[in-house]
Amino acid sequence: MTDVTVAKMMRGGPAVGRRAFLTRLGRTAFGVAVVSTLPACSGAGDAGGGRGASPAASTGRASGAASAAPTAAAAVDWRRVDLGFVSAYIVVRDGEAAIVDTGVAGSEGDIEEALTELEIAWSDVGHVIVTHRHPDHIGSAPAVLERASEATAYAGPGDAEAIDAPEAVTVVSDGDHVFGLRVVATPGHTAGHISLLDEAGGLLVAGDALVGADGGTVSAPDPQFTEDMARAHESIRKLAGLTFTTVVFGHGEPVSSAADAAVAELVARLSEAPAAS
């Protein structure tokens, strides 16, 4: 049984469905819970009125019980849920799924349709990960979490508090792992923005830290909706130091080959035109 399953039982959460239990039982120890390499942060709620909890608090693990990255994680399969001007993503491994971002309010039907096409039930969704707090990414979080009643929600520090969730949102920080995905802190678009890296499969889920542009190129996030462009550009430089083949975005078409080179090219363009603060 996974740490997340145990945690929900300890928190008095819903019992794990038979299908999900049988699927999860006997999984290897790459882990589907948060694995912290840095101390997690949590803070008081902001205007969003949501809740935040540190990974240790929300999983019920003993302090220091997990301090290393997951081992032997296979590459995830992924599916884009195109919601028009914004996208959500479903990543799947060994019959279990994580949903990354939830789109605007009312998007749960499209997400459910994509899950059905993948032969994944809501009871098989163990994780709902939010890249940042903007309404086009968290709008359907309450409905998704109601349906995926066995899932744990995750977001970055400062953004988790804005998410309306039935249970406290687990706050993740740079270097943590969720579902075998490495959390990469990419602040700027929002203070707590995170991206996710599947190191085994070479997939980067960039949220709004990057935007897909024409011709397989990438661009920086829209300054109109970005809190701190200087920090956003620093986060892009950080992403350029990672290795990945594919990058997917909240906005724009995925880049499915030489994606890290495309981000490096963006960094070169940013160097020619310094970021405005």
Backbone torsions as a table, in degrees:
resi	resn	phi	psi	omega
1	MET	NA	139.6	-176.0
2	THR	-78.6	164.9	176.9
3	ASP	-60.3	-37.7	-179.2
4	VAL	-64.1	-42.2	178.1
5	THR	-60.1	-47.6	178.6
6	VAL	-60.3	-42.3	-177.7
7	ALA	-60.7	-43.4	-179.0
8	LYS	-65.1	-36.6	176.6
9	MET	-65.5	-39.1	179.9
10	MET	-67.5	-33.1	-179.0
11	ARG	-83.7	-3.0	-178.2
12	GLY	80.9	20.0	-179.2
13	GLY	-74.8	179.2	-177.2
14	PRO	-64.6	150.1	178.2
15	ALA	-66.4	147.7	179.8
16	VAL	-73.5	131.2	179.1
17	GLY	-62.6	155.0	-176.0
18	ARG	-59.6	-43.3	-178.9
19	ARG	-63.4	-45.3	-179.4
20	ALA	-65.5	-38.9	-179.4
21	PHE	-63.1	-47.3	-178.5
22	LEU	-65.5	-33.1	178.3
23	THR	-67.3	-42.1	-173.8
24	ARG	-81.2	-28.8	-177.7
25	LEU	-61.9	130.1	176.1
26	GLY	87.8	6.6	176.4
27	ARG	-67.3	153.4	176.8
28	THR	-69.4	167.5	-169.5
29	ALA	-86.4	28.9	173.9
30	PHE	-70.0	-21.9	168.5
31	GLY	90.5	142.4	171.7
32	VAL	-119.7	2.7	174.2
33	ALA	-91.4	169.8	175.1
34	VAL	-68.1	133.8	176.7
35	VAL	-117.8	110.3	-170.9
36	SER	-90.1	135.0	168.8
37	THR	-113.1	-10.6	175.7
38	LEU	-130.7	154.7	178.2
39	PRO	-60.9	139.0	178.1
40	ALA	-84.4	153.9	-179.3
41	CYS	-115.6	150.6	168.5
42	SER	-147.3	156.6	-176.7
43	GLY	-146.4	179.8	178.2
44	ALA	-69.3	153.0	-179.4
45	GLY	-64.9	149.6	175.2
46	ASP	-103.7	-159.0	-175.8
47	ALA	-61.9	-19.8	-179.5
48	GLY	-69.0	-23.5	175.6
49	GLY	75.8	11.3	-180.0
50	GLY	-85.8	-165.2	-176.5
51	ARG	-132.7	152.6	177.1
52	GLY	-135.3	146.8	177.0
53	ALA	-141.7	149.4	177.5
54	SER	-71.5	158.0	178.2
55	PRO	-54.2	-42.7	-178.8
56	ALA	-63.1	-41.8	-177.8
57	ALA	-67.3	-38.5	-173.2
58	SER	-83.9	-18.7	179.8
59	THR	-101.2	-11.7	178.2
60	GLY	72.8	17.5	-179.9
61	ARG	-79.8	152.9	172.0
62	ALA	-66.8	147.3	-179.3
63	SER	-56.8	130.2	177.6
64	GLY	78.3	9.6	-176.4
65	ALA	-68.5	-27.2	-179.7
66	ALA	-135.3	113.7	-174.6
67	SER	-131.3	6.9	-178.7
68	ALA	-128.0	159.2	178.7
69	ALA	-66.3	152.9	177.4
70	PRO	-58.4	153.0	179.7
71	THR	-113.8	149.3	172.6
72	ALA	57.3	34.3	177.4
73	ALA	-77.0	129.5	175.8
74	ALA	-77.6	160.1	177.7
75	ALA	-63.7	143.8	176.9
76	VAL	-82.6	153.4	163.8
77	ASP	-89.8	148.1	-177.9
78	TRP	-137.3	153.4	179.4
79	ARG	-137.6	128.6	174.2
80	ARG	-81.8	134.9	171.7
81	VAL	-107.1	99.0	-175.6
82	ASP	-78.9	111.7	-177.2
83	LEU	-104.4	18.7	-178.6
84	GLY	103.8	-104.6	-178.2
85	PHE	-85.9	-5.9	180.0
86	VAL	-139.7	156.8	-179.7
87	SER	-127.0	147.2	166.6
88	ALA	-110.2	167.6	-178.9
89	TYR	-137.2	146.0	173.9
90	ILE	-117.8	126.0	175.6
91	VAL	-115.8	138.6	-171.2
92	VAL	-129.7	137.5	173.8
93	ARG	-147.5	126.2	175.1
94	ASP	54.1	39.2	175.8
95	GLY	81.5	-1.2	175.9
96	GLU	-111.7	152.7	-175.0
97	ALA	-129.3	154.5	168.1
98	ALA	-124.3	139.8	175.1
99	ILE	-104.4	128.7	178.7
100	VAL	-110.8	114.0	-175.5
101	ASP	68.1	155.2	-171.6
102	THR	-127.6	2.7	179.5
103	GLY	72.2	-171.6	178.9
104	VAL	-73.7	168.2	176.9
105	ALA	-55.7	137.6	180.0
106	GLY	93.2	5.5	-177.9
107	SER	-88.3	-4.1	-174.9
108	GLU	-62.5	-30.0	178.5
109	GLY	-65.5	-41.6	177.6
110	ASP	-66.2	-38.9	178.2
111	ILE	-65.8	-40.9	178.3
112	GLU	-63.4	-40.4	178.4
113	GLU	-60.7	-42.5	178.4
114	ALA	-65.7	-39.5	176.7
115	LEU	-61.2	-42.6	-179.8
116	THR	-62.2	-42.0	178.4
117	GLU	-62.0	-29.7	178.3
118	LEU	-87.6	0.8	-176.6
119	GLU	59.5	40.8	177.6
120	ILE	-115.3	130.6	176.8
121	ALA	-92.6	160.7	176.0
122	TRP	-56.8	-33.6	-179.1
123	SER	-68.6	-13.9	178.0
124	ASP	-92.3	-2.4	178.5
125	VAL	-86.9	109.6	-177.3
126	GLY	-95.8	-12.3	-171.3
127	HIS	-148.5	137.4	170.9
128	VAL	-124.9	111.0	-174.4
129	ILE	-109.4	128.7	-178.6
130	VAL	-110.7	125.8	-178.5
131	THR	-73.2	-32.0	178.0
132	HIS	-167.6	172.6	-165.6
133	ARG	-87.9	2.3	-177.0
134	HIS	-64.7	146.5	-172.7
135	PRO	-58.6	-28.2	179.8
136	ASP	-77.5	-1.5	177.1
137	HIS	-116.3	-22.9	-178.7
138	ILE	-115.5	2.4	-172.5
139	GLY	-58.6	-36.8	-179.6
140	SER	-100.0	10.8	-178.6
141	ALA	-57.7	-44.6	179.7
142	PRO	-60.3	-44.2	-178.4
143	ALA	-68.2	-40.0	179.8
144	VAL	-65.3	-44.5	-178.3
145	LEU	-70.7	-27.9	174.6
146	GLU	-66.4	-40.8	-179.5
147	ARG	-76.0	-42.9	177.4
148	ALA	-89.4	68.1	-169.4
149	SER	-69.7	-12.6	178.8
150	GLU	-98.3	4.7	-175.9
151	ALA	-89.6	152.6	170.6
152	THR	-103.2	139.8	179.0
153	ALA	-98.5	144.6	-177.4
154	TYR	-136.3	147.4	173.6
155	ALA	-162.1	169.3	-178.9
156	GLY	-79.0	162.9	-179.3
157	PRO	-63.5	134.1	-178.5
158	GLY	92.3	-23.4	177.5
159	ASP	-103.9	-27.7	-177.2
160	ALA	-59.5	-34.3	-175.5
161	GLU	-67.3	-17.5	-178.2
162	ALA	-87.6	-5.0	-172.8
163	ILE	-93.5	126.7	177.0
164	ASP	-80.8	110.6	-175.6
165	ALA	-139.0	149.0	-179.5
166	PRO	-67.6	-24.7	176.2
167	GLU	-129.3	166.0	-178.9
168	ALA	-56.9	137.4	178.8
169	VAL	-80.9	131.3	179.2
170	THR	-74.6	125.8	179.7
171	VAL	-88.1	125.6	179.4
172	VAL	-115.9	149.6	-177.2
173	SER	-126.5	172.9	-177.2
174	ASP	-54.1	127.7	178.9
175	GLY	94.5	-12.9	174.3
176	ASP	-66.9	163.4	175.8
177	HIS	-127.6	134.6	173.9
178	VAL	-127.9	123.4	177.5
179	PHE	58.2	31.4	-177.3
180	GLY	78.0	3.4	178.8
181	LEU	-97.0	131.8	179.2
182	ARG	-81.3	127.4	177.1
183	VAL	-80.3	127.4	177.9
184	VAL	-117.4	112.3	178.3
185	ALA	-67.1	124.4	-178.6
186	THR	-133.6	64.7	-177.4
187	PRO	-69.6	160.8	178.9
188	GLY	136.9	-62.4	174.8
189	HIS	-58.1	-46.9	162.5
190	THR	-134.6	166.6	-176.3
191	ALA	-65.3	-32.1	-175.8
192	GLY	-108.9	19.0	-177.6
193	HIS	-58.6	137.5	175.9
194	ILE	-128.3	151.8	169.3
195	SER	-116.7	167.9	-176.3
196	LEU	-131.0	134.7	-178.3
197	LEU	-121.3	120.7	170.2
198	ASP	-92.3	95.5	-173.4
199	GLU	-65.9	-32.5	-179.0
200	ALA	-68.0	-36.8	-176.7
201	GLY	-102.3	-5.0	179.8
202	GLY	69.4	36.4	-179.8
203	LEU	-111.0	128.6	173.0
204	LEU	-112.4	122.5	172.1
205	VAL	-98.9	105.7	-167.4
206	ALA	-92.7	-7.6	-176.0
207	GLY	58.1	-129.0	177.0
208	ASP	-107.3	15.4	173.5
209	ALA	-67.5	-26.4	175.8
210	LEU	-135.7	161.3	177.5
211	VAL	-129.0	136.3	176.2
212	GLY	-72.6	132.8	-178.2
213	ALA	-118.7	-179.4	-177.8
214	ASP	-67.7	150.5	172.7
215	GLY	69.0	27.2	178.4
216	GLY	73.7	19.4	177.2
217	THR	-100.1	171.3	178.1
218	VAL	-127.8	157.9	178.2
219	SER	-136.8	169.6	177.7
220	ALA	-75.9	161.5	178.4
221	PRO	-65.3	158.1	-179.0
222	ASP	-63.7	122.9	-179.6
223	PRO	-59.4	-28.2	-178.6
224	GLN	-61.4	-29.8	-176.3
225	PHE	-114.8	13.8	-176.5
226	THR	-110.9	129.7	-175.0
227	GLU	-70.4	-38.6	-174.5
228	ASP	-145.7	98.7	-175.9
229	MET	-67.3	-33.9	179.2
230	ALA	-62.0	-44.5	177.6
231	ARG	-68.2	-36.3	177.7
232	ALA	-61.0	-40.5	178.4
233	HIS	-68.7	-35.9	175.2
234	GLU	-63.5	-37.7	178.0
235	SER	-66.0	-36.1	176.9
236	ILE	-64.0	-41.4	177.4
237	ARG	-62.9	-36.7	177.1
238	LYS	-63.7	-44.8	179.3
239	LEU	-63.7	-32.4	179.4
240	ALA	-65.7	-17.9	178.7
241	GLY	-86.7	-1.4	179.8
242	LEU	-96.4	165.6	178.4
243	THR	-111.9	122.9	178.5
244	PHE	-160.3	151.9	-179.2
245	THR	-96.6	-36.8	-175.4
246	THR	-121.0	139.7	172.5
247	VAL	-130.7	134.6	177.7
248	VAL	-121.3	155.7	-168.9
249	PHE	-132.2	163.5	168.3
250	GLY	-68.9	-32.9	-178.2
251	HIS	-134.2	126.6	178.8
252	GLY	108.7	164.5	-176.9
253	GLU	-79.4	139.8	177.1
254	PRO	-58.1	151.1	172.2
255	VAL	-107.4	117.8	-168.8
256	SER	-105.7	4.8	175.0
257	SER	-150.4	144.0	179.4
258	ALA	48.9	39.4	-175.6
259	ALA	-66.7	-37.0	179.1
260	ASP	-65.2	-32.5	176.3
261	ALA	-67.0	-36.6	178.1
262	ALA	-64.1	-38.0	177.9
263	VAL	-69.8	-38.5	176.5
264	ALA	-61.3	-38.2	177.1
265	GLU	-64.7	-37.9	176.3
266	LEU	-62.8	-42.5	178.4
267	VAL	-59.0	-40.8	178.6
268	ALA	-62.3	-38.4	178.1
269	ARG	-68.3	-38.3	178.4
270	LEU	-64.3	-33.9	179.6
271	SER	-66.2	-29.6	178.4
272	GLU	-77.2	-24.9	179.9
273	ALA	-131.5	91.9	-175.3
274	PRO	-54.3	146.0	-178.2
275	ALA	-68.2	143.8	173.5
276	ALA	-84.2	145.2	179.4
277	SER	-83.7	NA	NA
